Amino acid sequence: MAQRGEGVSEAGARERIRREVVSFARRDGRLSHRHQQAWNAHHARYVVAPERDARSTSLAPGWHLDAAALFGRTAPLVVEIGSGDGEAVLASAQAHPEVDHLAVEVYRPGLARTIVAAERAALDNLLVLPADARAVIESALPPESVREVRVFFPDPWPKARHHKRRLVDEAFVTAVTRVLEPGGVLRLATDWPDYAEVMRAVCEAAPGLVSRHPGSPWGPRFDGRVLTRYERKGTDLGRDIRDLAFGRPARR
């Protein structure tokens, strides 16, 4: 059986990386001594280590996430994309021990802070996955395996020439629909008006998704989302926070 990467030249791998459009910019700041120690000590417990492709945040073709095996139980799964320092996902995991939580993030200092807090709270229903979120949703998660996908304040890529890097688009929402279980929900929040309009348009056009706030263009603030430093900064600047919730109908 061929080994992963066999038959792909180094130049070909570099070309694939160069052409790949991702929704994030790598800003791997240096870990503090305390966070490096925590990363070393608790990495095995909290960090999912997938098979990689050419990029350090990529996933190998054919790699699939087995949540039941990773968490050691069968439970509803919430996937938070772009978890940052973990404020929202940590609060949710502590409030809902009966639900498993997967934080998808590429910012290593943020991941380190998340696992420090998870260890301090002795959480056993939270794991972190350093990976490109689009690849996770499009190929790594099995169909109908996720109770909620949460994308809170994704990078807005405000310049028009960078809009192609925005995560929430037609292809992403279609992929989310595939992984949501019947009755499952996609929750979105942003403080960028034009991005909010795009999010709403692609969700409304997605086959298989229906609005959880019919009759209103925007949903109420999700009460399961703690007020993070990022959101507080946005409101202090006078930005309107837009929430959306679209779900798959429950199976009859």
C-alpha positions as CSV (number, residue, x, y, z in Angstrom):
1,M,0.0,0.0,0.0
2,A,1.3,3.4,-0.9
3,Q,2.4,5.7,1.9
4,R,0.8,9.1,2.4
5,G,2.5,11.6,0.2
6,E,4.1,9.0,-2.1
7,G,4.2,10.2,-5.7
8,V,3.9,13.9,-4.8
9,S,7.1,15.9,-5.5
10,E,8.3,18.5,-3.1
11,A,7.7,21.1,-5.8
12,G,4.2,19.8,-6.3
13,A,3.4,20.0,-2.6
14,R,4.6,23.6,-2.5
15,E,2.4,24.5,-5.5
16,R,-0.6,22.9,-3.8
17,I,0.0,24.9,-0.7
18,R,0.5,28.1,-2.7
19,R,-2.8,27.7,-4.6
20,E,-4.9,26.7,-1.6
21,V,-7.1,29.6,-0.4
22,V,-7.7,29.4,3.3
23,S,-10.0,31.5,5.5
24,F,-7.4,32.4,8.1
25,A,-4.0,34.0,8.4
26,R,-1.4,32.1,10.5
27,R,-0.4,34.3,13.5
28,D,1.3,31.8,15.7
29,G,2.7,34.0,18.3
30,R,5.3,32.6,20.6
31,L,4.0,30.6,23.6
32,S,4.8,32.0,27.0
33,H,6.8,29.7,29.2
34,R,3.7,28.8,31.3
35,H,1.6,28.0,28.2
36,Q,4.4,26.0,26.6
37,Q,4.6,23.9,29.8
38,A,0.8,23.5,29.8
39,W,0.9,22.5,26.1
40,N,3.6,19.9,26.7
41,A,1.8,18.5,29.8
42,H,-1.7,18.4,28.5
43,H,-1.4,18.1,24.7
44,A,-2.1,14.4,24.7
45,R,-5.3,14.8,26.7
46,Y,-6.9,17.7,24.9
47,V,-5.4,18.0,21.4
48,V,-6.6,15.9,18.5
49,A,-3.7,14.9,16.3
50,P,-5.0,14.2,12.8
51,E,-3.1,12.8,9.8
52,R,-1.8,15.8,7.8
53,D,-1.4,16.6,4.2
54,A,1.1,19.1,2.7
55,R,0.1,22.1,5.0
56,S,0.6,22.1,8.7
57,T,-3.1,22.8,9.2
58,S,-4.4,20.5,6.5
59,L,-6.0,17.1,6.9
60,A,-4.9,14.0,5.0
61,P,-7.4,12.8,2.4
62,G,-9.4,10.0,4.0
63,W,-8.8,11.1,7.6
64,H,-12.1,11.1,9.6
65,L,-12.9,12.2,13.1
66,D,-14.4,9.5,15.3
67,A,-15.9,11.5,18.1
68,A,-17.1,8.5,20.1
69,A,-13.6,7.1,20.2
70,L,-12.0,10.4,21.0
71,F,-14.4,11.3,23.8
72,G,-14.9,7.8,25.0
73,R,-18.7,8.0,24.8
74,T,-21.6,8.7,22.5
75,A,-23.0,12.1,23.1
76,P,-24.3,15.2,21.1
77,L,-21.4,17.0,19.5
78,V,-21.0,20.8,19.2
79,V,-18.3,22.1,16.9
80,E,-17.0,25.6,17.4
81,I,-15.0,27.0,14.6
82,G,-12.4,29.7,15.3
83,S,-12.6,29.3,19.1
84,G,-9.8,31.8,19.7
85,D,-8.8,31.8,23.4
86,G,-11.7,29.4,24.1
87,E,-13.9,31.7,26.1
88,A,-17.2,30.7,24.4
89,V,-16.5,27.0,24.0
90,L,-15.1,26.6,27.6
91,A,-18.2,28.2,29.1
92,S,-20.5,26.0,27.0
93,A,-18.6,22.8,27.9
94,Q,-18.8,23.7,31.6
95,A,-22.5,24.5,31.4
96,H,-23.3,21.3,29.4
97,P,-21.3,18.3,30.6
98,E,-23.7,16.0,28.8
99,V,-22.5,17.5,25.4
100,D,-19.1,17.0,23.8
101,H,-17.4,20.0,22.4
102,L,-14.8,20.2,19.6
103,A,-12.9,23.5,19.3
104,V,-11.4,24.0,15.8
105,E,-8.6,26.7,15.8
106,V,-5.2,27.3,14.2
107,Y,-3.9,29.9,16.6
108,R,-1.6,27.9,18.9
109,P,-1.4,30.4,21.8
110,G,-5.2,30.4,21.8
111,L,-5.3,26.6,21.9
112,A,-2.8,26.6,24.7
113,R,-4.9,29.0,26.7
114,T,-7.9,26.8,26.0
115,I,-6.3,23.7,27.3
116,V,-4.9,25.5,30.4
117,A,-8.4,26.5,31.3
118,A,-9.9,23.1,30.4
119,E,-7.3,21.3,32.6
120,R,-8.0,23.8,35.5
121,A,-11.8,23.1,35.2
122,A,-11.2,19.3,34.8
123,L,-13.2,19.2,31.6
124,D,-13.6,15.8,29.9
125,N,-16.0,17.0,27.3
126,L,-13.8,19.3,25.4
127,L,-11.1,18.6,22.7
128,V,-9.3,21.0,20.4
129,L,-8.3,20.4,16.8
130,P,-5.7,22.5,15.1
131,A,-6.9,22.4,11.5
132,D,-8.4,24.3,8.6
133,A,-12.0,24.5,9.5
134,R,-13.2,24.1,5.9
135,A,-11.4,20.8,5.6
136,V,-12.9,19.6,8.9
137,I,-16.4,20.4,7.8
138,E,-16.1,19.2,4.2
139,S,-14.3,15.9,4.7
140,A,-13.4,15.0,8.3
141,L,-16.8,14.9,10.0
142,P,-19.2,12.0,9.2
143,P,-22.7,12.9,7.8
144,E,-25.4,13.7,10.5
145,S,-22.8,13.6,13.3
146,V,-23.0,17.1,14.8
147,R,-25.7,18.7,16.9
148,E,-24.5,22.3,16.4
149,V,-21.9,24.1,14.3
150,R,-21.0,27.5,15.8
151,V,-19.0,30.2,13.9
152,F,-18.8,33.3,16.1
153,F,-17.1,36.4,14.6
154,P,-15.1,34.7,11.8
155,D,-12.4,36.8,10.2
156,P,-14.4,39.3,8.0
157,W,-11.6,39.9,5.5
158,P,-12.9,43.4,4.9
159,K,-11.0,44.2,1.7
160,A,-13.0,43.2,-1.4
161,R,-10.0,41.4,-2.9
162,H,-9.9,39.2,0.1
163,H,-13.6,38.2,0.3
164,K,-12.7,34.9,-1.4
165,R,-11.0,34.0,1.9
166,R,-14.2,34.4,4.0
167,L,-15.2,31.1,5.6
168,V,-19.0,31.3,5.4
169,D,-20.0,30.9,1.8
170,E,-22.3,28.7,-0.3
171,A,-19.9,25.7,-0.3
172,F,-19.3,25.9,3.5
173,V,-23.0,26.1,4.3
174,T,-23.7,23.1,2.1
175,A,-20.9,21.1,3.9
176,V,-22.4,22.1,7.3
177,T,-25.8,20.9,6.2
178,R,-24.2,17.5,5.4
179,V,-22.7,17.1,8.9
180,L,-25.7,18.4,10.9
181,E,-27.9,15.7,12.4
182,P,-31.7,16.1,11.9
183,G,-32.7,19.0,14.1
184,G,-29.1,20.3,14.2
185,V,-28.3,24.0,14.0
186,L,-25.8,26.2,12.4
187,R,-25.2,29.3,14.6
188,L,-23.4,32.4,13.2
189,A,-22.5,35.8,14.6
190,T,-20.7,38.7,13.1
191,D,-20.3,42.5,13.6
192,W,-19.6,43.2,9.9
193,P,-22.8,44.3,8.2
194,D,-21.9,43.2,4.6
195,Y,-20.6,39.8,5.9
196,A,-23.9,39.4,7.8
197,E,-25.9,39.9,4.6
198,V,-23.8,37.3,2.8
199,M,-24.2,34.8,5.7
200,R,-28.0,35.2,5.6
201,A,-28.2,35.0,1.9
202,V,-26.3,31.7,1.6
203,C,-28.1,30.2,4.5
204,E,-31.5,31.1,3.1
205,A,-30.5,29.6,-0.3
206,A,-29.2,26.4,1.2
207,P,-31.3,23.3,0.5
208,G,-32.2,21.5,3.7
209,L,-31.8,24.4,6.0
210,V,-34.6,26.5,7.5
211,S,-34.4,29.7,9.6
212,R,-34.9,29.3,13.4
213,H,-36.1,32.9,13.5
214,P,-38.9,33.0,10.8
215,G,-40.3,36.4,10.1
216,S,-37.2,38.2,11.1
217,P,-34.1,38.9,9.1
218,W,-31.9,38.4,12.2
219,G,-32.1,36.1,15.1
220,P,-32.0,37.1,18.8
221,R,-28.6,37.0,20.5
222,F,-27.8,33.4,21.2
223,D,-28.0,33.1,25.0
224,G,-25.5,30.2,25.0
225,R,-22.7,32.6,23.8
226,V,-20.9,34.3,26.6
227,L,-19.8,37.9,26.1
228,T,-16.2,37.6,25.0
229,R,-13.6,40.3,24.9
230,Y,-13.9,40.5,21.1
231,E,-17.6,41.0,21.2
232,R,-17.3,43.6,23.9
233,K,-14.8,45.5,21.8
234,G,-17.1,45.5,18.8
235,T,-20.1,46.8,20.8
236,D,-17.9,49.5,22.4
237,L,-17.1,50.6,18.9
238,G,-20.8,50.9,18.1
239,R,-21.0,47.9,15.8
240,D,-24.2,46.0,15.6
241,I,-23.9,42.3,16.4
242,R,-25.9,40.1,14.0
243,D,-26.9,36.5,15.0
244,L,-28.3,33.9,12.7
245,A,-29.5,30.4,13.4
246,F,-30.4,27.9,10.6
247,G,-31.2,24.3,11.2
248,R,-32.1,21.0,9.6
249,P,-35.7,19.9,10.2
250,A,-36.1,17.2,12.8
251,R,-36.7,13.7,11.5
252,R,-40.4,12.7,11.8
